[in-house]
Amino acid sequence: MPIDLEPLLLTFRLAATTTLLLFVLALPLAYWLAYTNAKWKPIVEALVSMPLVLPPTVLGFYLLIAFSPNNAFGHWLENWLGLRLVFSFEGLVLASVLYSLPFMVQPIQAGFSNLSPSLKEAAYLLGKSHLTTLWRVLLPNIKPALLTGLVLSFAHTIGEFGLVLMIGGNIPGKTKVASIAVYDEVESLNYPAANTYSLILFCLSFAILLLVYSINNRQKK
């Protein structure tokens, strides 16, 4: 049966935007966590990993309170920066970045940690800068970790429900993503439409994970 494609398109837009922002933010964070000996490293790692064990509705609730115009911080965002993050696509992006952060940081951190220290040392001895060493030496050697982080972050964002419902609500064309559409169709007892949405998400998630595992296994041979 025909379904509204708008929730699916919005989901892919959210996942793509979130994944891009996560890569930019997680790369320096993962690099720092992999090589630092700072005393507060365990605290940072615990904060980054919190979304893995924290119910998404808990994170969504606190973000909803923080970004509400009735709250001082939310009021400041709206009046001084013109940002209204509650029940908006921008709010969904920020919430998704926070919730999917460990799925990007941890694979990249593990990739850096598994590299031989001699790679960095050799690059520095040749006069390469830290930035050049990162882009020309380290990153090319952790391609599987980068791919895993990108794919897992994208797939995880696609499957979000509780968090996006709390912070974004259910606004068609604005915050109604595919997982919310499935919930709506089930609530309306429209099981064929719910099945169609669910099947699309299932097949897409399976295809993404199959791709990353196939590429990683091929590179190990």
Secondary structure, 3 states (H helix, E strand, C coil): CCCCCHHHHHHHHHHHHHHHHHHHHHHHHHHHHHHCCCCCHHHHHHHHHHHHHCCHHHHHHHHHHHHCCCCHHHHHHHHHCCCCCCCCHHHHHHHHHHHHHHHHHHHHHHHHHHCCHHHHHHHHHCCCCHHHHHHHHHHHHHHHHHHHHHHHHHHHHHCCCHHHHHHHCCCCCCCCCHHHHHHHHHHCCCHHHHHHHHHHHHHHHHHHHHHHHHHHHHHHC
